[in-house]
Amino acid sequence: MKVENIRHSSTLFHQIRIANFCALYFSITGLGLQLLAYERDYYVMIDVNNTEKDRYIVKILLWSAFAFNMTHVVSLVLRHLVYFRWLMLKQLITREDTLRSTGYWKTIIRDIFLQCVIPYPFINDYHYYENNGRFEAFNVRYKYNHILLAVMIFTRIYQLVMSLLLLTYWSAPRAQRIW
């Protein structure tokens, strides 16, 4: 049985932490830009006297947030690849194992799917109308992006919790050597 290289294992674990917090940075920045775009878009949507400049600012915010969110997804995939290398070094999987043979690709695809539920700039003009049949009220109009933003907040909370779990005492490199 081959003994684990503790220094290399610790270095890889710190790389996992750094990659995870880079992904978290892009995630939270993208969320903040989306929230700014939502606030601006809401006032553009209800204000009759809105200008083309206001719509242009919303588009810039949405495209900037989209770029940050796509960078977040790429950094998340890179984090998973470093984690897979760390699992090999810890000898939890063998050198012959691949993403496909271990089934780890499903975890990566799940995370990509969860983090791609974001408001997209190219569907910002599409609306969803809720008709109330029981009361004499106006139809309620939602943008699909506003619904996606609500879901995005929950997926970002998941990302934040996963990042904070890497800071706990029980996930430190020294604790990882025990199991």
Summary of the structure (lengths in Angstrom):
residues: 179
radius of gyration: 21.4
end to end distance: 15.9
largest distance: 75.1
contacts: 476
relative contact order: 0.15
helix: 71%
strand: 4%
